[in-house]
Amino acid sequence: MNKDETELQGECIHSETGAYGEVRVFENDSLRWLQFDNDAVQSIMSLQYPDRIALPYMQQMMAALLFCDHPPCRALMLGMGGGAMLRFLRHCLKHISFEVVERDAHVIRIANEYFNVGHDGEDVIVEHDDVDTYIANHKGIFDLLLLDIIEDMSTPTCFFDESFFQHCRNRCGETGVFAMNLIVENEDAFKTIYTSIRKAFEGRVVCLTDPDHSNIVVLAFAHQPDHVERQLLQERAELLSTCHIDLSLAIDTIFEVNPNENERLDFSIRTAE
């Protein structure tokens, strides 16, 4: 978390012991947020604009939309938290349906009760399950797959199983886009996970980082042309700005940290079979 996020001040309006530790909800005059017992702020909701995304890494994850040739119709979310991305996407994309997987039943109830998730409609199915078990057994195909889970501010063990990301790739079908929030303890752990993702998605991967943030956002694509023009991403970002999200910084970051030439991202280098 960056400095502003870790220094949030407010009143605790709810606290309970979840399946994996204490889960608390805080609130001040303008914000409500979900916090775990390690003081990690998982999700922030504006009380005035609940459909907008407040956390920078979640905004970066929404850069996945820039690589969708058509508005996503089906999304799979692994990890629910405070439901920020779910609220945003339901507001921004009127014809999208969701399957959401969350391992902690307490978090599911809190998200519904305190964070306007409201999963009683036909467009949202919430499953109480471990994400690795669910993704291994699911046979559906999704346009958008969002992965945001941590274990006590550590990397989930399933991320070190190469087959986990192959299952994610399989769920993306021919054109799906995958976005994940990654927190790792060291460079070796990142290399191991990143290599597995590149192998599963045949090298169609980009990363986004933030010097004030410990998160690394990884985007991966079932299909992309060998080169993606910056101009195309900027045009799509402009269309999405009507949803009150500014993805221009995400585009800048993508081109700063990933292979590109002449304002084009390069996906022509594939991993070995």
N, C-alpha and C positions, 0 to 999 in steps of 0.2 A: 504494500500500500504506500502511496505517497504521503508526504507530510500532512497535507490538508485532510486526508481521509483518516489518518491515525489520531488526529487531534479534534475529532468531532466531539462536541459537547452537547449533552442532552439528558433527559430523564429516562430511566429504565421503566417502561410501561408494561413489560411482560418478561418473565423468566421461567424456564423450566428445564429439567434435565432430559436431554434428548438421548437417542441411542448411542451417541458418540461423544457426549459431554454436554456442558451447559449451553443453552441457546437463549439469547436475550434479544429483545426488541427495544430500541431507544428512539426517542423523539425529541425534537425541539420545535421552534415556531415554523420552520420551513421544511424540515427533513424527517424522515423515519428510516431507520436502518437496522439491519440484521447483523448480529455480532455473536461469535462463538466464544467459548471460554478461554481461548488463547488470545483474545482481544482482536482477532482478525475480523475486519469489516467485510462481510460477504456481499452485501447488497445495500444500495441506497435508493430511496424513493422520494422524489419531490412531492410534498403534500399538495402543491398547487398544480403541478404538471406530472402526474404519476406515470404517464406513458413515455416520458423522456428518460434516456439513459444517462446516469450521472457518473458512473465509474469509468475512467479512461480505458481500462483494458476491455471492458464490455463494448465500448464504442469501437475499439479496434476489431473486436470479433465481428461486429456488424459490417466491417469491410468485406466480409464474405459476400454480401449482396452485390458488390461491384462486379463480381465474377459470374453472376447468374445471368444467362442469356434471356431468361424469362422470369417473371416474378414467381418465387417458390410457392407451391401449392401444398406440399407436405413437409413438415419439419419434425425431426427427432431431437429432443433435448435430453442430454445425459447430465443430470444434476439440476435441481430446481432452485435451491436457495430462496431468495426473495422474489423470484419471478420477474426480474427487470427486463430481460430480453423477451420473455413471453409477452409481457404487457406491451412493449414497444412493437413487436412484430404483429400482434393482433390489431394494434392501432394503425400501423403503416400498411399492412397487407390484408385487405378485407377478405380475401378468399383462401386464406391459409388455414390448415388444420395441423394439430400438434399431437405427438405422443411425448410425454414427459416421464422420465425415470428418476426417482429419488429414493435413496436407500433408507432415509430416516423419516418415519411416519410423522414424527413431531414437526419436522420442517415442512412437510406437506400441509399439515393443519395450520401452522403459523402463517405460511405464505397465503393460504386461503383467507385466514381470519384478519391478518394485519396488513397484507400487501396487495390487496385487490386482484388476486390471481383468478379467483372464481372459476374453478374448473368443472362447473356443472353443465356446461353447454356441450353440444355435439362436436364442436371444433377442438376440444381439448380432452385427451385421455391421459390420466395420470396413473402410473404404475409404481407400486412400492416394491423395489427390487434392487439388487446390486447391478451396476451398469455393465460389468464384464459378463455376468451371467445372461443378462437381457440381450446384449448385443450379439452374443455367441449363438443364441437360440432364435432370434428374430429373423424373419424371412422377408420383411417388407422393404420397399425401396423409397428413399426420401430425396427431395430436392435439396434439403439443407439439414446438416447434422451439426449440432452444437454441443460441445463437451466442456463442462466447467465443474470439475470436482477436485477437491484436495482432501488429504488426510492429515489433520493436525498441522497444517502449513507445510506438509511434506508431499512428495510425489507418490501418488497411488501405486501400489505394487503392480497392478495390472498393466500399467504403462510400460513395464519392462518385459512384457510378454509380447513378442512380435506378432503373434496371431491376433491380439486384441485390435491392432490397427488394420489388419487385413479384414477382420469382421466389419470395422467401420467403413472400409473401402467398399466392401460388398453391399452395404446398406445404401451407398451413394449411387448405385446403378450406373448408367452410362454418362450422366451429366451432372450428378450431385456435387455439392460443395460442402466441405468439412472445415469447421473452425474449432480450435481448442485453446483453452487457457492453461498454460503450463508453468508450474513453479518447480524448479529443480534445485538440489543441494549443491551441485558442482558441475563443472564443464563436462566431465565424463558421462554423467547421467544424461545431460542434454544431448550429447553426441549419440548415445545409445538409442534414446527415444526418437531423435530426429532421423537417424538412419532407418529405423523401422518404418516411420511415416513415409519417408522418401521411397523406400522399397515398395510399400503397399500402394502408393499413388504414382509410381513410375516417374518420380522426380518432379511432379507438378506440385511444388510446395513453395510457399513464401513465409517469411517470419516478420513479425513486427515487435520492436522493443521500445522501451521508454527508460531513459536514464534515471528518472525519479521513481521507477516502478520495478518491483522484483518479478513481475509477470512477463512471460514471453507468449505472445499469441502466434499460433501456427495456423495457416490456411493451406488446405490441400484440395485438389480438384480431380474428380474422376476423368474429366476431359477438359483440356484447354488447347488452343492452337500453340504452335511453337513460340510465337511471339504475341504479346498483348500490348497494345498501344496505350500509353499514358492518357492520351486524349480521350479514348473510349471510357476509361475509368473516371476521368474528370466529368464527362458528360453524364454518366450514371450517378455520380455523386451529386451533381446539380439537381437531378430529378429527385433524389432521396432527401435533399435539403428541405423539401416541403414537409417532411416528417420530423423536422426540428433536430436533425443530426448533421453535423459537419464532418465529413470524411476526408477533407482536403489534407489534414495533417497525417491521417493514416496513409494516404497515397504518397505523400512526401517520404514517410518512413519506409514504405515498401520499396521505393526506388533508391533510398539511401543504403539499405542493408541487403538487398537481393540482386543477383546478376541482371544487368540491363545494359542496353546500348542504344543510343539514338532515341531515347525516350520510349524504349520498348523493353518489357520484361522478357527474359529469355528462358523458355522451358525446353529448349532443343536438346539440352544435355540430359539424357535419361540414365537411370541407374541400371546396373547390370542385372540381367535376368537371374 
